[in-house]
Amino acid sequence: MSSFKNTNFGDRISTAAAAKKALLEKLQAAKLDTDDAAIAERQAARLAASAARDARAAERKAAKQASEALALAERKALRDAAEARAIAEQAERDAAEARAAAEHVEREAAAVRDEAELAAEQKAARDARYAARKARKN
């Protein structure tokens, strides 16, 4: 078993500073050892991946906008068709009402004509009876 080291505050500070210095030297050595071509290659690969990602995002955005425009055009076409259908149905109802009104007027005119003919026949019959009575008296 290791024994407990009785260190003071200054020893601990200097040990931490030494560890920090050793870590910095290790990182600087790692930076100097890297190959510039490998770094440039990795950077180029990252840039290519980023450009491809941006291109895919632009394609998705364009496809979404085209889809939205198509859906908007379809909704407008359906709405216009519904309006045209409603206008046509209203025109058909108006025409049916006009035909019904014309038929009603024609029936009323026929009824008035029939009444006038009946009244004329009745008057002629009455006049004939009157004339026959007059002829019998004379």
WOSULQUI-V143724 format. One record per residue. N is the residue number from 1. RES is the residue in one small letter. PHI is phi in degrees with one decimal (NA if undefined). Layout:
N&RES&PHI / N&RES&PHI
This chain:
1&m&NA / 2&s&-81.8 / 3&s&-88.4 / 4&f&-71.0 / 5&k&-86.3 / 6&n&-95.2 / 7&t&-109.7 / 8&n&-95.9 / 9&f&-64.7 / 10&g&-62.6 / 11&d&-65.0 / 12&r&-63.7 / 13&i&-63.9 / 14&s&-67.5 / 15&t&-66.1 / 16&a&-65.0 / 17&a&-65.3 / 18&a&-65.6 / 19&a&-64.9 / 20&k&-64.5 / 21&k&-64.6 / 22&a&-64.1 / 23&l&-65.6 / 24&l&-62.4 / 25&e&-63.2 / 26&k&-63.6 / 27&l&-67.4 / 28&q&-65.0 / 29&a&-67.1 / 30&a&-67.1 / 31&k&-66.9 / 32&l&-72.5 / 33&d&-80.2 / 34&t&-69.0 / 35&d&-86.0 / 36&d&-62.5 / 37&a&-65.8 / 38&a&-66.1 / 39&i&-64.6 / 40&a&-63.0 / 41&e&-65.2 / 42&r&-65.0 / 43&q&-63.8 / 44&a&-63.8 / 45&a&-64.5 / 46&r&-62.9 / 47&l&-63.7 / 48&a&-64.8 / 49&a&-64.4 / 50&s&-64.5 / 51&a&-64.4 / 52&a&-64.3 / 53&r&-62.9 / 54&d&-64.2 / 55&a&-64.3 / 56&r&-64.2 / 57&a&-64.5 / 58&a&-65.6 / 59&e&-63.1 / 60&r&-62.9 / 61&k&-65.1 / 62&a&-64.3 / 63&a&-65.0 / 64&k&-65.7 / 65&q&-64.4 / 66&a&-64.3 / 67&s&-64.3 / 68&e&-64.8 / 69&a&-64.3 / 70&l&-64.2 / 71&a&-63.9 / 72&l&-63.5 / 73&a&-64.4 / 74&e&-64.2 / 75&r&-62.7 / 76&k&-65.1 / 77&a&-63.2 / 78&l&-64.2 / 79&r&-65.6 / 80&d&-64.2 / 81&a&-64.3 / 82&a&-64.2 / 83&e&-63.7 / 84&a&-62.7 / 85&r&-63.9 / 86&a&-64.4 / 87&i&-64.7 / 88&a&-64.4 / 89&e&-64.8 / 90&q&-64.5 / 91&a&-63.9 / 92&e&-65.1 / 93&r&-64.0 / 94&d&-62.8 / 95&a&-65.1 / 96&a&-64.3 / 97&e&-64.3 / 98&a&-65.4 / 99&r&-62.8 / 100&a&-63.7 / 101&a&-65.0 / 102&a&-64.6 / 103&e&-63.8 / 104&h&-63.2 / 105&v&-63.0 / 106&e&-65.1 / 107&r&-64.6 / 108&e&-64.2 / 109&a&-63.5 / 110&a&-65.1 / 111&a&-64.8 / 112&v&-64.7 / 113&r&-63.5 / 114&d&-63.6 / 115&e&-63.3 / 116&a&-65.5 / 117&e&-64.1 / 118&l&-63.3 / 119&a&-63.8 / 120&a&-66.2 / 121&e&-63.0 / 122&q&-62.9 / 123&k&-65.2 / 124&a&-64.2 / 125&a&-65.9 / 126&r&-63.7 / 127&d&-63.2 / 128&a&-67.3 / 129&r&-64.1 / 130&y&-61.7 / 131&a&-65.7 / 132&a&-68.8 / 133&r&-62.9 / 134&k&-61.6 / 135&a&-68.3 / 136&r&-70.0 / 137&k&-72.9 / 138&n&-85.7
